[in-house]
Amino acid sequence: MKELFEFSDRQIDRVNIDFIRNFIDRIDLKHRLTGIVGSRGVGKTTLLLQFLRTHRLKEKAVYITMDDLYFSDNRLLDFVDEFVKYGGMYLFIDEIHFYKNWSQELKLIYDRYPELKTVFTGSSILEIEKGKADLSRRTIMYKMQGLSFREFINVTEKTDFGIYKLEEILSDHRRIAAGVRDKILPLKKFSEYLEYGYYPFFLEDTETYLLKLRNILNLTLEVDLPNVTEITHSSVEKIKQLLFIIAGSVPFKPNLSRLSEKLSVNRNTLKVFFNYLQRADIIIQLFSNVKGNALLNKPEKIYLHHPNLFHVFTGIDANRGSIRESFFINQLAVRHNVNYTKSGDFIVDNTVSFEIGGKSKTRKQIAGMDRAYIVKDNIETGIQDNIPLWLFGFLY
C-alpha cells in the first residue's frame, strides 16, 4: 500500500501545469462523489493530477488508478477504509471501469465514509453508463470533450483566448475574429486542428497522432463494445465497415434498407449500432427536432464525432464538406441542441439556422429566413450574416 502513495506523489509532482483546461472548474469538492467520463486519450488523468497539484491537496489526498496490479488482489473498499483511518480526505480514482465491482463499492464508500470526497474517471463510457444506476442519487457526472479549437490555439501558441457565447459570436464576430487574427494565423491553425488537434496527446508527437487515434478507436470497438453490450466480435467488423461508409459520404444520409442489405443486418440492429457508436463518442447522429426515443427514430444525417476521425478512415481524401459539418456540430453540441432542418444544414436550440460551406457559399438554401447565418470555411473574417467557420471553435 505504501507504494500506491509513493506513486501518487510522483504523478502529482510530475504533471505539467503550463496549460490547464477550463473543465477543471467542474471539480468541486463540495460534492462528495464526482464522476468524469470521456473517451480514451481525452485528458482525464492529466486533469485529476493538475487539480491535486494546483489545490495543494497531496497531504490528505491520494491518486490511484484501477489498472494497477494492486487492485487485482485487493479490494478498493479495504484500501479506502485504511486510507480514511489514517486521515485521508480526498480520493481521486482513475480508470474506474477497470475495477469489476466499481459501482457497488463506490456506493458503499459513499454510504460508509461521509467525510470522504471522491472524484473518479472512466474511459469506457458505455461501462460507466451501465453502472450509473447504482449511484444515481449520489454522484455528479460530467462529460469531458476533446480540445476545442480555442484550447488548441492556446496550448500551441501560448495565448489566452477566452470563451465566447454563441450570441456574442453571432452579433460581434468581426471584432472577435479581428482580435484573434492580430495574434495568430487562424486558417493555418484551423487546418492543423482539423487533422490532429482534438486529443491533447498530439503534444507528445504529431507524427504518430493518427496511429494512436486509430489504436484508441480499435480498443473502443474491439474491447469496450463486446465487453459492455450484446454486440459480438463478428458484429465489430460490420461496424467498422459502417464507419468507413460514413466517413466517405458527403455527409452520410442513412438509407436503412440499403445498409441492412449491404451489411447483412436488420434495420433495428443498425439503429442499435448507431446508438452505441454515438454513446462511445465515435459518431454524432443528427435528428429532426422531433421528440422520441433515438432507438426508434431514424437519424437524418450521421457524422464522425470529430474531424480528426476522418483522417483515420480516409486520410488525405477526407471530404472537406463532411469535415466542416462535423466540426460545427461537434463544437456546438457541447452546450447547445443541434438538430436537422430542411432549410439549411442545422438548427440550433430550435431558434437559429445555419448553412455551412466554402467561401463562395450563398444564401440560396436559407433565403428569406430570419435568424439564419452562412458559416464559411477558408475565410479569416466575415461580414454581416457571413461568419468564419473556425470561430465556432471558441464556444468552450
FIBAGU-777992 format. One record per residue (C-alpha): residue in three letters; x, y, z. Coordinates in steps of 0.2 Angstrom, whole numbers, always signed. Layout:
BEGIN
<"ALA" <X Y Z>>
...
end
This chain:
BEGIN
<"MET" <+0 +0 +0>>
<"LYS" <+15 +12 +3>>
<"GLU" <+19 +10 -15>>
<"LEU" <+2 +17 -20>>
<"PHE" <+5 +33 -10>>
<"GLU" <+23 +35 -17>>
<"PHE" <+16 +33 -35>>
<"SER" <+3 +46 -31>>
<"ASP" <+16 +58 -25>>
<"ARG" <+27 +56 -40>>
<"GLN" <+12 +58 -53>>
<"ILE" <+6 +74 -44>>
<"ASP" <+24 +81 -44>>
<"ARG" <+27 +77 -62>>
<"VAL" <+11 +83 -70>>
<"ASN" <+13 +98 -81>>
<"ILE" <+3 +113 -76>>
<"ASP" <+8 +125 -90>>
<"PHE" <-9 +123 -99>>
<"ILE" <-25 +119 -88>>
<"ARG" <-42 +116 -96>>
<"ASN" <-57 +126 -90>>
<"PHE" <-65 +110 -87>>
<"ILE" <-55 +108 -71>>
<"ASP" <-68 +120 -63>>
<"ARG" <-81 +106 -64>>
<"ILE" <-72 +98 -50>>
<"ASP" <-80 +105 -34>>
<"LEU" <-75 +96 -18>>
<"LYS" <-92 +102 -10>>
<"HIS" <-99 +87 -19>>
<"ARG" <-95 +70 -10>>
<"LEU" <-94 +60 -26>>
<"THR" <-90 +67 -44>>
<"GLY" <-88 +57 -59>>
<"ILE" <-79 +62 -75>>
<"VAL" <-82 +52 -91>>
<"GLY" <-74 +54 -108>>
<"SER" <-66 +44 -122>>
<"ARG" <-48 +37 -120>>
<"GLY" <-35 +50 -123>>
<"VAL" <-46 +65 -119>>
<"GLY" <-35 +71 -104>>
<"LYS" <-44 +65 -89>>
<"THR" <-29 +58 -80>>
<"THR" <-19 +75 -83>>
<"LEU" <-35 +84 -76>>
<"LEU" <-35 +75 -60>>
<"LEU" <-17 +77 -56>>
<"GLN" <-17 +95 -61>>
<"PHE" <-31 +98 -49>>
<"LEU" <-22 +89 -35>>
<"ARG" <-6 +99 -38>>
<"THR" <-14 +116 -40>>
<"HIS" <-25 +114 -25>>
<"ARG" <-11 +108 -14>>
<"LEU" <-20 +93 -8>>
<"LYS" <-6 +80 -8>>
<"GLU" <-5 +78 +11>>
<"LYS" <-23 +72 +13>>
<"ALA" <-26 +65 -4>>
<"VAL" <-21 +50 -15>>
<"TYR" <-22 +47 -33>>
<"ILE" <-24 +29 -38>>
<"THR" <-28 +20 -55>>
<"MET" <-38 +5 -55>>
<"ASP" <-27 -4 -68>>
<"ASP" <-14 -5 -55>>
<"LEU" <-10 -23 -51>>
<"TYR" <-13 -20 -33>>
<"PHE" <-31 -20 -36>>
<"SER" <-31 -37 -45>>
<"ASP" <-29 -45 -27>>
<"ASN" <-35 -31 -16>>
<"ARG" <-52 -23 -13>>
<"LEU" <-55 -4 -16>>
<"LEU" <-66 -4 -1>>
<"ASP" <-52 -11 +10>>
<"PHE" <-40 +2 +3>>
<"VAL" <-52 +16 +7>>
<"ASP" <-55 +10 +24>>
<"GLU" <-37 +11 +29>>
<"PHE" <-35 +27 +19>>
<"VAL" <-48 +36 +30>>
<"LYS" <-42 +29 +46>>
<"TYR" <-25 +37 +43>>
<"GLY" <-33 +54 +40>>
<"GLY" <-37 +53 +21>>
<"MET" <-50 +66 +15>>
<"TYR" <-49 +66 -4>>
<"LEU" <-49 +51 -15>>
<"PHE" <-45 +53 -34>>
<"ILE" <-48 +37 -44>>
<"ASP" <-43 +35 -62>>
<"GLU" <-50 +22 -75>>
<"ILE" <-63 +16 -63>>
<"HIS" <-70 +4 -76>>
<"PHE" <-56 -7 -74>>
<"TYR" <-62 -12 -57>>
<"LYS" <-75 -26 -58>>
<"ASN" <-87 -20 -45>>
<"TRP" <-84 -2 -46>>
<"SER" <-101 +5 -44>>
<"GLN" <-107 -6 -30>>
<"GLU" <-91 -2 -20>>
<"LEU" <-92 +17 -23>>
<"LYS" <-110 +16 -17>>
<"LEU" <-103 +8 -1>>
<"ILE" <-89 +20 +1>>
<"TYR" <-101 +35 -1>>
<"ASP" <-113 +27 +12>>
<"ARG" <-99 +22 +25>>
<"TYR" <-87 +37 +24>>
<"PRO" <-97 +53 +24>>
<"GLU" <-81 +63 +27>>
<"LEU" <-73 +57 +11>>
<"LYS" <-73 +67 -5>>
<"THR" <-71 +56 -20>>
<"VAL" <-68 +60 -39>>
<"PHE" <-67 +46 -52>>
<"THR" <-64 +45 -70>>
<"GLY" <-69 +32 -83>>
<"SER" <-64 +30 -101>>
<"SER" <-76 +16 -106>>
<"ILE" <-91 +27 -107>>
<"LEU" <-103 +13 -110>>
<"GLU" <-96 +4 -95>>
<"ILE" <-99 +19 -84>>
<"GLU" <-117 +21 -91>>
<"LYS" <-120 +3 -86>>
<"GLY" <-115 +6 -68>>
<"LYS" <-123 +23 -66>>
<"ALA" <-139 +17 -59>>
<"ASP" <-131 +11 -43>>
<"LEU" <-125 +29 -40>>
<"SER" <-139 +39 -47>>
<"ARG" <-144 +49 -32>>
<"ARG" <-126 +50 -25>>
<"THR" <-115 +57 -39>>
<"ILE" <-112 +72 -50>>
<"MET" <-107 +66 -68>>
<"TYR" <-98 +76 -81>>
<"LYS" <-94 +73 -99>>
<"MET" <-76 +78 -104>>
<"GLN" <-74 +83 -123>>
<"GLY" <-59 +84 -133>>
<"LEU" <-50 +100 -135>>
<"SER" <-60 +115 -143>>
<"PHE" <-51 +124 -157>>
<"ARG" <-49 +138 -144>>
<"GLU" <-40 +127 -132>>
<"PHE" <-29 +120 -146>>
<"ILE" <-23 +138 -151>>
<"ASN" <-20 +142 -133>>
<"VAL" <-9 +127 -129>>
<"THR" <+1 +128 -145>>
<"GLU" <+3 +147 -147>>
<"LYS" <+4 +151 -128>>
<"THR" <-11 +163 -130>>
<"ASP" <-25 +166 -118>>
<"PHE" <-41 +167 -129>>
<"GLY" <-57 +166 -119>>
<"ILE" <-74 +158 -122>>
<"TYR" <-87 +167 -131>>
<"LYS" <-106 +163 -130>>
<"LEU" <-115 +159 -146>>
<"GLU" <-125 +175 -146>>
<"GLU" <-108 +185 -144>>
<"ILE" <-101 +177 -160>>
<"LEU" <-117 +180 -170>>
<"SER" <-118 +198 -165>>
<"ASP" <-100 +203 -164>>
<"HIS" <-90 +191 -175>>
<"ARG" <-80 +204 -185>>
<"ARG" <-72 +211 -169>>
<"ILE" <-69 +194 -161>>
<"ALA" <-61 +187 -177>>
<"ALA" <-50 +203 -179>>
<"GLY" <-44 +201 -161>>
<"VAL" <-39 +183 -165>>
<"ARG" <-31 +187 -182>>
<"ASP" <-20 +200 -174>>
<"LYS" <-11 +187 -164>>
<"ILE" <-11 +171 -174>>
<"LEU" <-15 +164 -192>>
<"PRO" <-32 +157 -189>>
<"LEU" <-33 +147 -205>>
<"LYS" <-16 +139 -203>>
<"LYS" <-21 +134 -185>>
<"PHE" <-38 +128 -191>>
<"SER" <-30 +116 -204>>
<"GLU" <-19 +109 -190>>
<"TYR" <-33 +107 -178>>
<"LEU" <-44 +98 -191>>
<"GLU" <-30 +85 -194>>
<"TYR" <-23 +82 -176>>
<"GLY" <-30 +94 -163>>
<"TYR" <-44 +86 -154>>
<"TYR" <-35 +75 -142>>
<"PRO" <-21 +83 -131>>
<"PHE" <-9 +68 -134>>
<"PHE" <-4 +77 -150>>
<"LEU" <+8 +87 -139>>
<"GLU" <+18 +71 -137>>
<"ASP" <+21 +69 -156>>
<"THR" <+10 +75 -171>>
<"GLU" <+18 +62 -182>>
<"THR" <+11 +47 -173>>
<"TYR" <-6 +55 -168>>
<"LEU" <-17 +47 -181>>
<"LEU" <-9 +30 -176>>
<"LYS" <-13 +32 -158>>
<"LEU" <-30 +38 -163>>
<"ARG" <-33 +23 -173>>
<"ASN" <-27 +12 -158>>
<"ILE" <-40 +21 -147>>
<"LEU" <-54 +18 -159>>
<"ASN" <-49 -1 -161>>
<"LEU" <-49 -3 -142>>
<"THR" <-66 +5 -141>>
<"LEU" <-74 -6 -154>>
<"GLU" <-65 -22 -151>>
<"VAL" <-64 -22 -132>>
<"ASP" <-77 -9 -124>>
<"LEU" <-92 -13 -136>>
<"PRO" <-91 -33 -134>>
<"ASN" <-87 -32 -115>>
<"VAL" <-102 -20 -111>>
<"THR" <-115 -23 -124>>
<"GLU" <-123 -38 -133>>
<"ILE" <-113 -34 -148>>
<"THR" <-102 -49 -154>>
<"HIS" <-85 -48 -160>>
<"SER" <-91 -53 -178>>
<"SER" <-103 -38 -177>>
<"VAL" <-87 -27 -174>>
<"GLU" <-82 -30 -192>>
<"LYS" <-98 -24 -198>>
<"ILE" <-97 -9 -188>>
<"LYS" <-80 -5 -195>>
<"GLN" <-87 -6 -212>>
<"LEU" <-101 +5 -207>>
<"LEU" <-89 +18 -201>>
<"PHE" <-79 +18 -217>>
<"ILE" <-96 +21 -227>>
<"ILE" <-100 +36 -215>>
<"ALA" <-83 +43 -217>>
<"GLY" <-83 +43 -236>>
<"SER" <-100 +51 -238>>
<"VAL" <-104 +70 -240>>
<"PRO" <-112 +69 -227>>
<"PHE" <-119 +52 -223>>
<"LYS" <-138 +51 -225>>
<"PRO" <-143 +34 -220>>
<"ASN" <-154 +23 -231>>
<"LEU" <-158 +9 -218>>
<"SER" <-164 -3 -231>>
<"ARG" <-149 -2 -242>>
<"LEU" <-137 -3 -227>>
<"SER" <-146 -18 -220>>
<"GLU" <-144 -27 -236>>
<"LYS" <-126 -22 -238>>
<"LEU" <-120 -26 -220>>
<"SER" <-132 -41 -219>>
<"VAL" <-140 -35 -203>>
<"ASN" <-158 -29 -200>>
<"ARG" <-164 -11 -198>>
<"ASN" <-166 -12 -179>>
<"THR" <-149 -19 -177>>
<"LEU" <-142 -4 -187>>
<"LYS" <-151 +8 -175>>
<"VAL" <-143 -1 -161>>
<"PHE" <-126 +1 -169>>
<"PHE" <-129 +19 -171>>
<"ASN" <-134 +21 -153>>
<"TYR" <-119 +13 -146>>
<"LEU" <-107 +22 -158>>
<"GLN" <-114 +39 -153>>
<"ARG" <-113 +34 -134>>
<"ALA" <-95 +29 -137>>
<"ASP" <-91 +46 -145>>
<"ILE" <-87 +39 -162>>
<"ILE" <-102 +46 -172>>
<"ILE" <-115 +60 -170>>
<"GLN" <-132 +57 -176>>
<"LEU" <-142 +72 -182>>
<"PHE" <-161 +71 -179>>
<"SER" <-175 +82 -184>>
<"ASN" <-182 +91 -170>>
<"VAL" <-195 +78 -165>>
<"LYS" <-197 +71 -148>>
<"GLY" <-194 +52 -145>>
<"ASN" <-183 +38 -142>>
<"ALA" <-167 +39 -153>>
<"LEU" <-168 +20 -155>>
<"LEU" <-185 +22 -163>>
<"ASN" <-181 +37 -174>>
<"LYS" <-170 +37 -190>>
<"PRO" <-156 +49 -190>>
<"GLU" <-157 +62 -204>>
<"LYS" <-138 +63 -205>>
<"ILE" <-123 +54 -197>>
<"TYR" <-106 +62 -194>>
<"LEU" <-90 +55 -187>>
<"HIS" <-89 +63 -169>>
<"HIS" <-74 +75 -173>>
<"PRO" <-64 +79 -189>>
<"ASN" <-48 +70 -184>>
<"LEU" <-58 +54 -186>>
<"PHE" <-60 +57 -205>>
<"HIS" <-41 +57 -207>>
<"VAL" <-40 +40 -199>>
<"PHE" <-53 +32 -211>>
<"THR" <-49 +42 -227>>
<"GLY" <-33 +50 -225>>
<"ILE" <-29 +64 -237>>
<"ASP" <-45 +60 -247>>
<"ALA" <-56 +66 -232>>
<"ASN" <-71 +76 -239>>
<"ARG" <-70 +94 -234>>
<"GLY" <-89 +96 -233>>
<"SER" <-91 +82 -221>>
<"ILE" <-76 +89 -210>>
<"ARG" <-84 +106 -210>>
<"GLU" <-101 +100 -204>>
<"SER" <-93 +88 -191>>
<"PHE" <-83 +102 -184>>
<"PHE" <-98 +113 -182>>
<"ILE" <-109 +101 -174>>
<"ASN" <-95 +94 -163>>
<"GLN" <-91 +111 -156>>
<"LEU" <-109 +117 -155>>
<"ALA" <-116 +101 -147>>
<"VAL" <-106 +103 -131>>
<"ARG" <-118 +117 -125>>
<"HIS" <-132 +118 -137>>
<"ASN" <-145 +107 -145>>
<"VAL" <-142 +104 -163>>
<"ASN" <-155 +97 -175>>
<"TYR" <-158 +93 -193>>
<"THR" <-168 +106 -203>>
<"LYS" <-174 +106 -221>>
<"SER" <-169 +124 -223>>
<"GLY" <-150 +125 -221>>
<"ASP" <-139 +112 -213>>
<"PHE" <-143 +114 -194>>
<"ILE" <-155 +122 -182>>
<"VAL" <-148 +126 -165>>
<"ASP" <-158 +127 -150>>
<"ASN" <-173 +127 -161>>
<"THR" <-171 +146 -165>>
<"VAL" <-155 +149 -176>>
<"SER" <-152 +141 -193>>
<"PHE" <-135 +139 -201>>
<"GLU" <-129 +134 -218>>
<"ILE" <-111 +128 -219>>
<"GLY" <-100 +129 -234>>
<"GLY" <-84 +136 -243>>
<"LYS" <-80 +154 -246>>
<"SER" <-92 +156 -261>>
<"LYS" <-107 +149 -251>>
<"THR" <-123 +159 -254>>
<"ARG" <-139 +162 -245>>
<"LYS" <-149 +151 -258>>
<"GLN" <-154 +137 -245>>
<"ILE" <-159 +150 -232>>
<"ALA" <-166 +164 -242>>
<"GLY" <-180 +174 -233>>
<"MET" <-177 +166 -216>>
<"ASP" <-175 +176 -201>>
<"ARG" <-161 +171 -188>>
<"ALA" <-151 +162 -202>>
<"TYR" <-132 +163 -205>>
<"ILE" <-120 +157 -218>>
<"VAL" <-104 +149 -210>>
<"LYS" <-90 +149 -222>>
<"ASP" <-74 +139 -222>>
<"ASN" <-57 +147 -228>>
<"ILE" <-61 +165 -223>>
<"GLU" <-52 +174 -209>>
<"THR" <-66 +187 -205>>
<"GLY" <-84 +188 -210>>
<"ILE" <-97 +202 -214>>
<"GLN" <-115 +204 -208>>
<"ASP" <-123 +186 -208>>
<"ASN" <-107 +178 -215>>
<"ILE" <-97 +170 -201>>
<"PRO" <-80 +161 -202>>
<"LEU" <-82 +143 -198>>
<"TRP" <-66 +142 -186>>
<"LEU" <-74 +155 -175>>
<"PHE" <-87 +142 -168>>
<"GLY" <-72 +133 -160>>
<"PHE" <-72 +147 -147>>
<"LEU" <-88 +141 -138>>
<"TYR" <-80 +130 -125>>
end
